[in-house]
Amino acid sequence: MCEYSGRSYEVFVNKMLQSCCSLTATHVQCYCDRRAVTLQCGLQ
């Protein structure tokens, strides 16, 4: 998903983070490499 850029990318990531948080109620970390956006949710 790293081909996304600017606001479109930000909106995409924000939606993913919101979905993750709503499902897990945990801390969220999101990072992007050259291949994909990886979303990690874990307890803090």
Secondary structure as GFF3:
##gff-version 3
##sequence-region A 1 44
A	DSSP	alpha_helix	6	24	.	.	.	ID=ss1
A	DSSP	beta_strand	27	32	.	.	.	ID=ss2
A	DSSP	beta_strand	37	42	.	.	.	ID=ss3
###
